[in-house]
Amino acid sequence: MSLLRTDLARILYDATHADVEYVFDEGISAVAQDSAGVHVRFEHGAPRRFDLLVGADGVHSNVRRLVFGPTERYLRDLGSYISLYTTTTEREHDGWRLMYTVPAGNGRPGRTAALYPKPEPGTALAGFFLRSEPLSYDRSDIDEQKRIVARAFEGDAWEVPRMLAAIRDTPDFYFDRVVQIEVDTWSRQRTVLLGGAGYCASPMSGIGTSLALVGAYILAGELAAADGDHTVAYPTYQARMRRFVDRAQEFARNSGDGGLMPDSRRRLWLRNQTIRTLRYLPRQLIGRGMEKVAHTVELDDHRIPAPH
């Protein structure tokens, strides 16, 4: 099943906001833990105290930085960048994702521009994939990041000029380094890491959201089973998720990004021939690699009976 992250976030919020306190436009600036709880200071609001702290704030997790140390300590660099944002499209996609790939050459790296159709007619998700050494830029400067993408794809054909023209005014621009996060132990005292904060598999894995949601389900189940005792729940959560995480990250590394950013015309040709054969393969065979990863983990049934 494929869902946009914004749609999924809205679904989860609608299902939980009556029972959960949400505080938007806020960030954590300091964390202090003791045997009785977690004292949290916020960037804007008054300090508060909690029983437990779950860092589910992504690959650049501030919770992980405050409690576990600098990001660089846990980062595996996969050597490329990805950019995504909403744009318009004049093509009749009929559900198809379209890619325009340029192999490495003339002093420029391999790169791909892509259009992913969205449910709204005439709209699509623009995707740019670029192989590159680490770049120096300000993560808070969106305009600078847009210029990086525009320079990297300047002069390319297909729909690229129109896609780049739309980059200036898009409301949901995303740009980041493709990395994995590898943390040996996902908990320290009363703080625990979840999803990309603890075990990002990279956008190339295609399974990052599944890792986060399954991890949340298992963590919640273990906390319930342990009656809230984190000293029991946290290690069990990690033990149950570890093999799933390891296989997902390995899958992302082995599947590689050569198809999106080929380093030669030969690799581009091989990529295209592989795609052409897909229509002749049984559907269950096409997704076998991903299914093997997904079936690594076992889920308990935590359904709550509906009220009478």
N, C-alpha and C positions, 0 to 999 in steps of 0.2 A: 504494500500500500504506500502511495506517495502523497504526502501532505506538505504544503508550505509550512515553515516553522511558525509564521505569524498566525496561520489558521489553527495549528495545533495548540499554540499558546492560548488562543481565544477559547478553544474548546475546554482546555484544562481550567482556565480561569472561570468560565461560566459554570463549570461543574463543582467548583470549590469555594468561590468567594463568599458564600453565605456562612461558611464554617471556618474560614481562614482569614486572618488579618493580613492584608496586603499594604505595604508602604512603598510608594513609587518615588522615583527621583531622589534616592538616598543611597549612601554607601557606607561601608564599615571602615573606620580609620584606625582602630586599635582593638586588640583582643587580650583579655587576661583570664586565665582559667585557674580554678582551684577545685578542691574535692567536692564542693557543693554546687558548682555551677560555672557559667561563663559570663563574664562582664564584658559588654560590647559598647564601644564608643562609636558614634555615628558622625558623618561629615557635617550634618545639619541638625538633626534632632538630639534630644536628650539621651544620655547613656541609659542602657537597659541591661537587665540580667536575665539569662535564660538557662534552662536545664542543659540543652545541647545546642551545638552549632553545626549546621550542615553547609559546607562550601559547595554549592552547585552553580558557581558563577563562571564557568567556562575556562577555556584554555589560558586566559590571562587572569585567572582567579586571584582576587585580592585576598580572600580568606587563606588560600594556600600560601601566598607570599607572607602574610602576617604570622601564620602559625608554623609553616613548614620551611620557609626560607625562599630565596630568590628563584624566579621562574627558570633561569638558565640551568639550575641544578637538575631540573626534571625534564628538560626539553630535548627531543630528538628531531633534528632538522631534516626535512625531506626534500629540500632544494628547489622549491618553487613557490609561486604565489597564485592566489585565486581571488577573483573579484566577481561580485554578483549584484544585480540591481534590476528593478522593473523598468521595462521599456515598452514601446508600441511595436507592432509588427503588421506588415501588410501581406504577409504570406498566409496561405491556407495550410496550417500545420496538420490538421486532422489527427492531432495527438502525437505527432512525430517530433522528436528532438533533432535539431539540425546543427551540424558542426562544420566549421571551416578551419582547416589545419594547415599550418605552414611549417615544414621541417626546418631544422637548424641549417643555417647557411648564410653566406655574405656577412659574417661577423655578428649575426643575430641568432638568439636561441630559438628552439622549437616552441611553438605557441598555438593555441586554439581559441577561437571565438565560437560561442554557441548560443542558440536560442532554444529555451525550454517553454513550451506553450503553457499559459495559465488559464484557469477556467473562464475568466472574463474575456469575451471576444475582442480581438485586436490587441491583446496584451501578451507579453512574454517576459520570461526572466532572461536577461542578458548575462552570459557567463564568459569570463576571460581567464585563461590558464597560461601561465608564463613560467618557464624555467629560468632561474636567476640565482646568483649569489645573494646573500643577505644585503638588503638595501637599508640605508640610514634615512629614516623619516619619522615625523611626529605622528604618533597614533591618534592624537586628538585633532590633527589637521586633515580634515576630509578633502579639502580642495587640493592639497599636496598629493594625496593618494590618488585622486582622480587624474592629476597630471601625469603620475607615474604610469597609469594604465594607458592613457592617451598616447604617451611617447612610445611605449612598448609596442603598440599596434598601429602606429602611424604609417600610412601608405599601404596597408593591407586592403584587399579587395572584398568582394561579396557584400554582406550587410554591415561590415565593420564601420565604414564612415558614418552611416546613419546611427548605429549603436553608440559610437563615440560622441556624436552630436547630442544624444539624449542624456549623456552622463552628467552634464552640467546641472540639470534640474531634477534629477531623480530623487525621490524622497527616502529611498531605502538602500543607499549605497553601502556595500560591504567590500572590504579589502583586507587580506591578511596573509601571513606566511603559512605555508602548509607544514604543520608540525605534528608530532605526537607528544603526549605527556606520559611519562613513566615514573610513577611514585611507588616505591617498594611497599610502604605501609600507609594505608589510606586514612589512618586515624592517629590522633595525638590527644591524649586525655579525653576531653568531652567533644572535641571537634573531629568531624569526619568529612572526607571528600567524596563527591558524587559526580558522575558523568565526566564531561571534558575537563573539569578541574582536577580530577584524579587519574583519568585514563583516556584522554582524547586519542582517538584512533586516526584522526585527520579527516578532512572532507573527502579524501580519495577512498576511504573505506566504504562509504555508502551505508554505514551501520551505526554512526555516532549517536543518532537520536534513539535508536533501539537500545544501545548500551546505557544511555542515561535513564530511559524510562524503566527498563528492566532492573537496573541498579536501584532506582528509587523504590520499585515494588518490593524487591528483596530486602532492602534496608528497612522499610516500613514494617514488613512482615516479621523480620528478626527482632526489631524493637518491641513489637507487640507480643511476640512469643516470649521475650525475656522480661516482660512487664516493665519496659523502659530502662532496663539495666544495660547501659552502653558497654560496660566491660565484657559482657557476654555477646551482645548483638553485633558490635562492630567487627570483632574477629570472624564471627560466623558469616556475616555479610561479605567480607573480603574473601573468605575461603570459597564461598559459593559462586562468587563472580569472577575470581581470578582467571580460571581457565578460559572463560568466555572472552574476557578482556585480552588475554594473551593471544588467542586465536584471531580475534578481530584485528588487532594491531599487526600481527604477522600477515594476515590476508591483505591488508592495505599496503604493506611494504612489498609483498611478492607480486600483487597484481600490478603495482607500479603505476607510473604516470607516463610511460613511454607512448601509450596510445594517444594521450592528449597533447604531449609535448615531445614528439619524436625527434631524435637527434640525427636522423638521416632520412633520405627519400626511401631507402630500402625499408626502414622500419615503418614509415608511413604506408607504403604499399602493403606490407604484411598486415598492418592494422585494418586497412580497407578490405583485404581479402577475408580476414576473419569475420568482419561485420557482414560481408555478403553471404557467408555460409550460415549465418544464424537462422535465416528463414527456413532452412532445411533441417534444422535440429529439433528434437523434441523439447518442448518448453521446460520439462523437468530437468533436462540435461543442462540447459543454459544457466539456470540459477543454482546449480549443484554446489558450487564453491561457497556461495553466500549461505545456502541452507545448512551446510555442514557447520559453519560458524554459528548460525542462529540456534541450532539444536544442541550446542555444547552445554547450555544451561538448562536446568530444570526449575520450573516454577510451581510453587505450592498454590493451592486454591484458597484465596482469602476473601471470597465473596461474602458480603454482609447481607443477611436476610433483609428483605424489604419490609418496612413497617406495616403493620396491619391497619 
